[in-house]
Every structure is written in structure tokens, then in C-alpha cells.
């Protein structure tokens, strides 16, 4: 009877938010407990400040990992890296918890082998992130027993990529972005059962799952711009990313507390480095931007990914839906010729970002709405200090779910050099 109760509760934990109380978390998001975590749709620091603007517009001062076709605008060598910090206030209607976390976001390089015509890029980037720590209390149905679950998750999918942007025809560029996908996600569920007097019934058990990814991915991009007049351009961009069946291996075990991660201890071994795949649906993106040369840019972009076809590695039942992201971004340079005034020649950004996430719980869609700000200060004539902040809200208190209010900071730098790929005229 006790084993049957444990198996039932472990299965219910996949539908995390059906429980009564969420005590605490230390995560990127509570919702990263579902699927394979949160996807990074918003690009690098300068993209994030404009709501993810990067499909239809890019500059020569920063690499572009959103649309590889726009790398042709990088006419100088560029190295960029950034750190991030996120703070979340999670509220389930009865309790709130403040949590935070951060680390290295990405490393990116742009190599203009033939400036304006052929540029390559390479770097490391985070595609998805899983990071949560939950304490859940509920009553076992049909009994006077109470269960206490500690559910944790950490990891995600990263990519080491190499990309190329090519000028195919006048005003038309195409790009390809090839990735080696790697990373591990570890999830644990530690379960204890107590009677009405608070006495533990039986021994604590633990479910341990480790998914390791090793595969390749591909993203294609295109960009075209119309010259409206001598001072303005209209930009169009599109991307298509295909991941499909991402291969890996899984280890999963149900055992005694603290022993589930060891395949040689007693317990129920469900998967022992079993080879398989996670199906990640294709992603589409489109954008349009208006550029006033050396002054300002405003753009509207959207991305779409149908997670109704998502398949987890171990076949866990997940009711996911279509993911939609819409971003409206604006950036302005007051006076790019103002050599003596740092404030005037810096770039300022603002953006609005809406996401219909793939998470669908208790007949409720989980939406995410945020406002973004940022700037790029010139450290010298070429290099930049980049900053972005996003303030947003995700989820709802309806249907016993969790609402998150968060602030996300990104701080990075761009080291630029215009001597690597240009021939010297005078020695």
C-alpha cells in the first residue's frame, strides 16, 4: 500500500502546481520545472534591452546570435561576454518568497573575414535553463496521511556554435548557425509521509533523474533592407531553427533517501544511461524595423514554436501548447558625432516583451509580460559597456497557480578592433 502511495505521489509531482503550498524556490523560474526548462528567446544584452529585437536589425558594434544573416553588418572584430542576475518574488496566494540567482550568460565573437560580404561568428550560449527548489505539502487522497516533497532541478541545454553571414545579393544577406548541443538536467524528488500526529510513516524515498544531451542543431536566417531615402532604411528579417529529436541519455531511479543517484544501491532502476531523444519543435521568427541612419531604430518582431508536439525523454505526460513571443523595441543615439560627450554618443534602448509560454496548467495559459531598458556606453572609440534590465510578471494566482514578479539584470562588454581584417596601406 505504501509503495503504491509513493508511486502515485511521484507521478502527481509532474503536475507541480496542483499542490496546495509552494514554500520556497531558488530558481530562474518555478515554471522551469516543466518540460526542459525556460528557453532564451531574447539574444544578447543589447537585444534584451529592446525586447529581443535582433531578427530584423543588427549593428556593427555587437555580434548577432538571433539572426545569423545580420552578421554581415559586423565589419570589425568583436568579442562580447556578459553576466546576468535575476531576482524573483514568487506568490502562490498564501505565501511569498524572494529568490535570486545568476552567472555567466554567454561568450560571443564576430570575425569579419570579408567585411560587409562574409562574417563568421562563434561562441557559447545558453538555450534553456532549469533551476528550482520547491517544498510542497499535500494530503494523500483517501487517507489521513500528509506528504512532504522537496523537489529540485538544475542545469539546462547549452550550445557551442559557429555561424556565417553572407551577402548574397545587393541588400540581401543569408546566414547559417550550427550548434553543438550539450548539457545535463538533474531533477530530484524527495518524499516523506507523516500521519496526523506528525510521525513519519515508513522511510523517506527519493526519485532521481539525470538527462544528458549531446547532439547538433541548425538555424537559418535571412535579411533584406529597402533604402527609403538617403537617411532611412526599412529592414525585414526571418529565422528558422530546427532541433527535432535531440539525442541524449537518461538515468532515472527510485530509491531510499540519498541513494537514488547511485545505480549500485537498492531501489527501482528505471533507466540506466538509456539512449533516446527529446523532441523540440521548430522555431520561426519574423521582424520588421525602421532605421533612421545614425539616429534611431524601432522594430516589431515575433517568434513561434508549437510545443503541442513536444516529447520528453522518459515519455512523461505534459500538456504543453504553442509558444508565442512578440517584442517591440526602440533604440536611439542622441549624437553619434559628439566625441567629447559620453552621454550624447551612447546608445539608449527600451522595449516591450510579451510571451505566451508553452505551459498550460489547470486550463490556464501562463503568460509573461515585461518592460526592458538598457544602454551601451562607449569605453573608447570602439569598445562598449552594455547594460540591460527587464522588469516583468509571469503567471497568475488563478486556479491555485504561482505568480512571479521579477527583475533581470544583464551586464556585459564588447571589445572591438578594426585592425584584424583590414590590410595595412602604410607600414
C-alpha positions as CSV (number, residue, x, y, z in Angstrom):
1,X,0.0,0.0,0.0
2,X,2.8,2.4,1.0
3,X,4.7,1.8,-2.3
4,X,1.6,2.4,-4.3
5,X,1.1,5.7,-2.5
6,X,4.7,6.8,-3.2
7,X,4.4,6.0,-6.9
8,X,1.2,7.9,-7.1
9,X,2.6,11.0,-5.5
10,X,5.7,10.9,-7.7
11,X,3.6,10.9,-10.8
12,X,1.4,13.8,-9.5
13,X,4.6,15.8,-8.9
14,X,4.8,16.2,-12.7
15,X,1.8,18.4,-12.4
16,X,3.6,20.6,-9.9
17,X,1.1,23.3,-9.3
18,X,-1.8,21.1,-8.2
19,X,-0.4,21.1,-4.7
20,X,-1.6,23.3,-2.0
21,X,1.6,25.1,-0.9
22,X,4.8,26.2,-2.5
23,X,7.2,27.1,0.3
24,X,10.3,28.3,-1.4
25,X,12.4,28.2,-4.5
26,X,15.9,29.3,-5.7
27,X,15.4,29.4,-9.4
28,X,15.3,31.1,-12.8
29,X,11.6,30.3,-12.5
30,X,9.2,27.9,-10.8
31,X,7.9,27.1,-14.3
32,X,11.3,25.8,-15.3
33,X,10.2,22.6,-13.6
34,X,8.2,21.8,-16.6
35,X,9.4,20.5,-20.0
36,X,13.1,21.1,-20.5
37,X,13.1,24.5,-18.8
38,X,13.0,28.1,-20.0
39,X,14.1,29.0,-23.5
40,X,16.3,32.0,-24.2
41,X,14.5,33.9,-26.9
42,X,15.9,37.4,-26.3
43,X,19.5,37.2,-27.5
44,X,22.5,39.1,-26.1
45,X,22.4,42.1,-23.7
46,X,21.8,44.7,-26.4
47,X,19.0,42.6,-27.8
48,X,17.4,42.0,-24.4
49,X,17.2,45.8,-23.8
50,X,14.9,46.2,-26.8
51,X,12.6,43.3,-26.1
52,X,14.7,40.8,-28.0
53,X,15.0,42.9,-31.2
54,X,17.5,41.2,-33.5
55,X,15.8,39.3,-36.2
56,X,15.4,42.3,-38.5
57,X,18.1,44.6,-37.2
58,X,21.7,44.5,-36.1
59,X,24.6,46.8,-35.7
60,X,28.3,46.6,-36.4
61,X,29.2,47.0,-32.8
62,X,27.8,43.8,-31.4
63,X,27.6,40.2,-32.6
64,X,24.2,38.9,-33.6
65,X,23.1,35.4,-32.4
66,X,19.4,35.9,-33.1
67,X,19.7,36.1,-36.9
68,X,23.0,34.9,-38.4
69,X,22.3,36.7,-41.7
70,X,22.8,40.0,-39.9
71,X,26.4,39.2,-39.1
72,X,27.3,40.9,-42.4
73,X,26.8,44.2,-40.6
74,X,29.8,43.3,-38.3
75,X,32.7,44.9,-40.2
76,X,35.1,44.9,-37.2
77,X,36.3,42.2,-34.9
78,X,34.1,41.9,-31.8
79,X,34.3,39.9,-28.6
80,X,31.4,40.1,-26.2
81,X,30.6,38.5,-22.8
82,X,28.0,39.1,-20.1
83,X,26.9,38.2,-16.7
84,X,23.2,38.1,-15.5
85,X,21.4,38.3,-12.2
86,X,17.7,37.6,-11.7
87,X,15.6,38.2,-8.6
88,X,12.1,36.8,-8.3
89,X,9.2,37.3,-5.9
90,X,7.0,34.2,-6.1
91,X,3.5,34.3,-4.8
92,X,1.0,31.4,-4.6
93,X,-1.8,33.4,-3.0
94,X,-1.0,32.5,0.6
95,X,2.8,32.9,0.8
96,X,5.6,34.8,-1.0
97,X,9.2,34.0,-1.4
98,X,12.1,36.1,-2.7
99,X,14.8,34.2,-4.6
100,X,17.7,35.1,-6.8
101,X,20.4,33.6,-9.0
102,X,22.8,34.5,-11.8
103,X,26.0,33.7,-13.6
104,X,27.8,33.9,-17.0
105,X,25.2,34.4,-19.8
106,X,27.3,33.9,-23.0
107,X,30.5,34.4,-24.8
108,X,30.3,35.6,-28.5
109,X,32.8,36.6,-31.2
110,X,32.4,38.1,-34.6
111,X,35.1,37.6,-37.3
112,X,34.6,39.8,-40.5
113,X,36.8,37.8,-42.9
114,X,35.5,39.9,-45.8
115,X,33.8,43.0,-44.3
116,X,30.2,43.6,-45.5
117,X,30.3,40.4,-47.5
118,X,31.3,37.4,-45.3
119,X,31.4,37.3,-41.5
120,X,31.8,34.3,-39.2
121,X,30.8,34.1,-35.6
122,X,31.4,31.6,-32.7
123,X,30.7,31.4,-29.0
124,X,28.9,29.7,-26.1
125,X,25.3,30.4,-25.3
126,X,22.5,29.0,-23.0
127,X,19.5,27.7,-24.9
128,X,17.4,26.5,-21.9
129,X,17.8,26.7,-18.2
130,X,16.3,24.7,-15.3
131,X,16.8,25.9,-11.8
132,X,14.2,25.5,-9.0
133,X,13.9,24.4,-5.4
134,X,10.4,23.6,-4.1
135,X,8.9,22.4,-0.9
136,X,5.4,21.0,-1.3
137,X,2.9,19.8,1.3
138,X,-0.3,18.0,0.5
139,X,-2.7,15.4,1.8
140,X,-2.7,11.9,0.4
141,X,-6.2,11.4,-1.1
142,X,-8.4,9.0,0.7
143,X,-6.2,8.8,3.8
144,X,-5.3,10.8,6.9
145,X,-1.6,10.9,5.8
146,X,0.3,14.0,4.7
147,X,3.2,14.1,2.2
148,X,6.1,16.4,2.2
149,X,8.1,16.8,-1.1
150,X,11.3,18.6,-1.7
151,X,11.7,19.0,-5.5
152,X,14.8,20.4,-7.0
153,X,16.1,20.9,-10.5
154,X,19.3,22.3,-12.0
155,X,21.0,22.5,-15.4
156,X,19.9,23.1,-19.0
157,X,21.0,22.9,-22.6
158,X,23.9,25.0,-23.8
159,X,25.4,25.4,-27.3
160,X,28.8,25.9,-28.7
161,X,28.1,27.4,-32.1
162,X,29.8,28.6,-35.3
163,X,27.9,30.7,-37.8
164,X,28.3,32.6,-41.0
165,X,26.6,35.5,-42.7
166,X,26.9,36.0,-46.5
167,X,25.9,38.9,-48.7
168,X,24.0,37.0,-51.4
169,X,22.9,40.0,-53.4
170,X,22.5,43.7,-53.1
171,X,20.8,44.4,-49.8
172,X,20.1,40.7,-49.3
173,X,22.0,38.5,-46.7
174,X,21.6,35.0,-45.6
175,X,23.1,33.1,-42.7
176,X,23.6,29.7,-41.1
177,X,24.1,29.0,-37.4
178,X,25.3,25.5,-36.5
179,X,25.3,24.3,-32.9
180,X,26.7,21.5,-30.8
181,X,24.1,21.0,-28.1
182,X,25.3,19.7,-24.7
183,X,24.4,19.8,-21.0
184,X,22.7,18.0,-18.3
185,X,19.5,18.4,-16.3
186,X,19.2,16.9,-12.8
187,X,15.9,16.6,-11.1
188,X,15.2,15.1,-7.7
189,X,12.0,14.5,-5.7
190,X,12.5,13.5,-2.0
191,X,9.3,12.3,-0.4
192,X,8.3,11.7,3.2
193,X,4.9,10.7,4.6
194,X,3.5,11.6,8.0
195,X,0.4,10.8,9.9
196,X,-1.9,13.3,11.6
197,X,0.3,13.4,14.7
198,X,3.4,14.3,12.6
199,X,5.0,10.9,13.0
200,X,6.8,9.7,9.9
201,X,5.3,6.6,8.2
202,X,7.8,4.3,6.6
203,X,11.1,5.6,5.2
204,X,11.8,8.6,3.1
205,X,12.2,7.9,-0.6
206,X,13.9,9.8,-3.5
207,X,13.3,9.9,-7.2
208,X,16.4,11.0,-9.2
209,X,16.5,11.8,-12.9
210,X,19.5,12.9,-14.9
211,X,19.2,13.8,-18.6
212,X,22.3,14.4,-20.6
213,X,22.1,16.0,-24.1
214,X,24.7,15.6,-26.9
215,X,23.5,16.5,-30.4
216,X,23.6,19.2,-33.1
217,X,21.2,21.9,-34.1
218,X,20.7,24.3,-37.1
219,X,19.3,27.8,-37.5
220,X,18.9,29.7,-40.8
221,X,18.4,33.4,-41.3
222,X,17.7,35.9,-44.0
223,X,17.7,39.7,-44.0
224,X,16.8,42.3,-46.6
225,X,16.6,46.1,-46.4
226,X,15.0,48.8,-48.6
227,X,16.7,52.1,-48.9
228,X,13.8,54.6,-48.4
229,X,15.9,57.7,-48.8
230,X,19.4,58.9,-48.0
231,X,18.8,58.8,-44.3
232,X,16.5,55.9,-43.6
233,X,16.1,52.1,-44.3
234,X,13.4,49.6,-43.8
235,X,14.6,46.1,-42.6
236,X,13.0,42.7,-43.0
237,X,14.3,39.6,-41.3
238,X,13.4,35.9,-40.7
239,X,14.8,32.9,-38.9
240,X,14.1,29.2,-38.8
241,X,15.6,26.9,-36.2
242,X,15.3,23.2,-36.4
243,X,16.3,20.9,-33.5
244,X,13.9,18.0,-33.8
245,X,14.8,14.8,-31.9
246,X,17.7,15.9,-29.7
247,X,19.6,12.8,-28.7
248,X,21.0,12.0,-25.3
249,X,20.8,9.5,-22.5
250,X,18.8,9.3,-19.3
251,X,19.4,7.8,-15.8
252,X,16.4,7.5,-13.5
253,X,16.0,5.7,-10.3
254,X,13.6,5.4,-7.3
255,X,15.4,4.5,-4.1
256,X,16.0,5.3,-0.5
257,X,16.7,8.9,0.6
258,X,20.2,10.0,-0.6
259,X,20.8,6.8,-2.6
260,X,18.8,7.2,-5.8
261,X,21.7,8.7,-7.7
262,X,23.8,5.6,-7.2
263,X,23.0,2.8,-9.7
264,X,24.6,0.2,-7.3
265,X,22.4,0.8,-4.3
266,X,19.0,-0.9,-3.7
267,X,16.0,0.6,-5.5
268,X,14.0,0.6,-8.7
269,X,16.3,1.4,-11.6
270,X,14.0,2.9,-14.3
271,X,16.7,3.9,-16.8
272,X,20.4,3.3,-16.7
273,X,22.0,5.7,-19.2
274,X,19.3,4.7,-21.7
275,X,19.8,6.3,-25.1
276,X,16.9,8.2,-26.5
277,X,15.8,11.7,-27.5
278,X,13.8,14.8,-26.6
279,X,11.7,16.2,-29.4
280,X,12.0,20.0,-29.5
281,X,9.7,21.7,-32.1
282,X,11.0,24.0,-34.8
283,X,11.1,27.7,-34.2
284,X,10.1,30.5,-36.6
285,X,10.7,34.2,-36.3
286,X,9.9,37.3,-38.3
287,X,10.6,41.0,-37.9
288,X,10.4,44.5,-39.4
289,X,12.4,47.5,-38.4
290,X,12.6,51.2,-39.4
291,X,16.1,52.7,-39.2
292,X,17.0,56.4,-39.2
293,X,20.7,56.3,-40.0
294,X,22.9,57.0,-37.1
295,X,19.9,58.2,-35.0
296,X,17.2,55.7,-34.0
297,X,15.7,52.3,-34.8
298,X,12.2,51.0,-34.0
299,X,11.2,47.4,-34.7
300,X,8.5,44.8,-34.2
301,X,9.3,41.1,-34.1
302,X,7.6,37.8,-33.3
303,X,8.6,34.2,-32.7
304,X,6.5,31.0,-32.8
305,X,7.2,27.4,-31.5
306,X,4.5,24.7,-31.3
307,X,5.1,22.7,-28.2
308,X,2.0,20.6,-28.6
309,X,4.3,18.0,-30.3
310,X,6.9,18.1,-27.5
311,X,8.1,14.7,-26.4
312,X,10.1,14.2,-23.2
313,X,12.9,11.7,-22.9
314,X,11.1,9.4,-20.5
315,X,7.6,9.9,-22.0
316,X,6.3,12.0,-19.1
317,X,2.8,13.3,-19.9
318,X,2.9,17.1,-20.4
319,X,0.1,19.3,-21.6
320,X,2.1,22.0,-23.5
321,X,0.8,24.5,-26.0
322,X,2.0,26.9,-28.6
323,X,4.7,29.4,-27.5
324,X,4.4,32.9,-28.9
325,X,6.8,35.8,-28.3
326,X,6.2,39.4,-29.5
327,X,8.7,42.2,-28.9
328,X,8.6,45.9,-29.7
329,X,11.9,47.7,-29.4
330,X,13.4,51.1,-29.8
331,X,17.0,52.5,-29.6
332,X,18.4,55.9,-30.1
333,X,21.8,57.7,-30.2
334,X,21.4,61.4,-29.4
335,X,24.5,62.4,-31.3
336,X,27.0,59.8,-32.5
337,X,29.5,62.5,-33.6
338,X,29.7,64.0,-30.1
339,X,33.2,62.9,-29.3
340,X,33.6,64.9,-26.1
341,X,30.2,64.0,-24.6
342,X,29.8,60.4,-23.5
343,X,26.1,60.8,-22.7
344,X,25.3,62.1,-26.2
345,X,27.1,59.4,-28.2
346,X,25.9,56.5,-26.1
347,X,23.0,54.2,-27.2
348,X,19.8,54.1,-25.2
349,X,17.2,51.3,-25.5
350,X,13.7,50.4,-24.4
351,X,11.4,47.5,-25.3
352,X,8.2,45.7,-24.5
353,X,8.1,41.9,-24.5
354,X,5.1,39.6,-24.3
355,X,5.3,35.8,-24.2
356,X,2.6,33.2,-24.3
357,X,4.7,30.4,-22.7
358,X,4.2,26.8,-23.6
359,X,3.0,26.0,-20.1
360,X,-0.7,25.2,-19.8
361,X,-1.8,24.3,-16.2
362,X,-5.3,23.9,-14.8
363,X,-6.9,25.1,-18.0
364,X,-4.8,28.3,-17.7
365,X,-2.3,29.8,-20.1
366,X,0.9,31.1,-18.4
367,X,1.8,34.5,-19.9
368,X,4.9,36.6,-19.3
369,X,4.9,40.4,-19.8
370,X,7.9,42.6,-19.3
371,X,9.4,46.0,-20.0
372,X,13.0,46.4,-20.9
373,X,15.6,49.2,-20.6
374,X,19.3,49.4,-21.4
375,X,22.2,51.3,-22.7
376,X,25.6,50.9,-24.3
377,X,28.3,53.3,-23.1
378,X,31.5,53.8,-25.2
379,X,34.6,52.9,-23.3
380,X,36.8,54.2,-26.1
381,X,36.2,54.8,-29.8
382,X,35.2,51.2,-30.5
383,X,34.5,49.2,-27.3
384,X,31.3,49.3,-25.3
385,X,29.9,48.6,-21.8
386,X,26.4,47.0,-22.3
387,X,23.6,47.0,-19.7
388,X,20.0,45.8,-19.8
389,X,17.3,45.3,-17.2
390,X,13.9,43.7,-17.5
391,X,11.0,44.1,-15.1
392,X,8.2,41.7,-15.6
393,X,5.4,39.4,-14.3
394,X,4.8,35.8,-15.2
395,X,1.9,33.5,-14.3
396,X,-1.3,34.1,-12.3
397,X,-2.8,33.4,-8.9
398,X,-5.9,31.9,-10.5
399,X,-6.5,28.2,-10.3
400,X,-4.0,27.8,-7.5
401,X,-1.0,28.7,-9.7
402,X,2.1,30.8,-9.0
403,X,2.6,34.4,-10.0
404,X,6.2,35.6,-10.3
405,X,7.3,39.3,-10.3
406,X,10.9,39.5,-11.4
407,X,13.7,41.8,-12.3
408,X,16.6,40.6,-14.6
409,X,19.9,42.4,-15.0
410,X,22.5,41.8,-17.7
411,X,25.9,43.4,-17.7
412,X,28.4,42.8,-20.5
413,X,31.1,44.3,-22.6
414,X,32.1,44.4,-26.2
415,X,35.7,44.6,-27.2
416,X,36.0,45.8,-30.7
417,X,39.1,46.1,-33.0
418,X,39.2,47.3,-36.6
419,X,42.8,46.2,-37.4
420,X,42.5,42.4,-37.7
421,X,40.8,42.0,-41.1
422,X,41.9,45.1,-42.9
423,X,45.1,45.3,-45.0
424,X,47.5,48.0,-43.9
425,X,48.2,50.6,-46.5
426,X,51.2,52.1,-44.8
427,X,53.8,50.2,-42.7
